[in-house]
Amino acid sequence: MHNPIKHIVKNIGITLFLIISIFISTHANSEQSAEDIIKNRKAIFTKNYSTAKKVQSLSSSGDFDEAKKLMLEMSENYKTLLKMFPDNTKEGFKTEVTPLIWEEKDKFNSLMEKSSNDMIELASIIENSDNIRGSLGQLMWNNCKACHSKYRVEH
């Protein structure tokens, strides 16, 4: 009789160890996942800023075909960003966003969608614009400013 009890206690111990290990690794993976999400969204915002400067330069010099490609790339990036603000990414890993994003999730998502749509519109009108700088300001830079002024931590 002593052996079956010892066997049961041993199996319970192993089972508890496995359950605890699963919880620990799941927690570690969710933290890693949050870190990856934050790093990826920061990289996309940085890329969009760099791309916007290229769009400005290319448009000003009349290289509209290349500028349009970059505008459409930025549009897709804004769509991608819609999925990159889950609740577990509110803080940590040097995120530079304010909690207001989660408090105003619909407004923030609308701004990302507007930014995406405005880049598509910009690509369709830039070549025939009488005021390239004004079009870039209205359809590209104003969206950057709107997001930064409300949803990014001050530097």
Secondary structure, DSSP 8 states (H G I E B T S, - for coil): -HHHHHHHHHHHHHHHHHHHHHHHHHHHHHHHHHHHHHHHHHHHHHHHHHHHHHHHHHHHTT-HHHHHHHHHHHHHHHHHHTTS--GGGSSSTT--B-THHHHTHHHHHHHHHHHHHHHHHHHHHGGG-S-HHHHHIIIIIHHHHHHHHHHB---
